[in-house]
Amino acid sequence: MVSIQLKLDSIDYEKSIENLLPRVVDSCVSAPAPSELEKLIGKLGNDCVPVAKKLLRYLDNDLKDQIIVWLVDSHAESITKAANQYLEEILPGKVVYIGSLRADDLPGSRLSLHALQVQIDYAALLNSQLITSGVRRLGSDGGLLQGAARFALQMGSLIRQENLEKQGITLLSSDHVKPRLLSALSQAAAKAGLAVRFSDMVISPDTAGVPAVKRSSGDEGLIPDRFEDALMDALVAWLREA
């Protein structure tokens, strides 16, 4: 398996919250033991989205990023489903299939998305129209590249899995294929409600099949404890100013 790191160029926080928060509001309404903030969100109902958008100007970018990470975690299944649907449009037959997805809050108020446990059907990949058309554009170099990949595939179990994956990563990272993959994943994120713009993607081996990030032991409710207080402080600041 491989992993795909999607580097974010920009995030539309307001649009992402507008798209993703309503489904979390529904969860707060039906929560068996909601926190005080979750009770407030449940009571606000449909008004929660405009209130949340107002609060954004009282939050620093690091906290905004943490909220996006939380929302991606909450909607990981639907975002992953959308990504696989778009990938099937350019590589039919589940040639590239994402197992899970997570967001990471990086130092310096930067985010990245990670598609994990990505399975590749190498035989189907080499025979796909996207790859064959790309190889033709590369000329003799493309022929050598695909020939090396085909040789690795034909050798089957005689070739170590990591070497076979290197061939797949090389093909998927080529100048012809990579932009198409990046475009498909960008469309998938937009369809799922995540308003972001990707600047680049990096494909690498993921032999361990790293699972999605789990909440810490202190995050027992729907909303992580680590930013509940900050949201309440923002709400108080807004009310005082208003």
Disulfide bonds with the S-S distance in Angstrom:
none
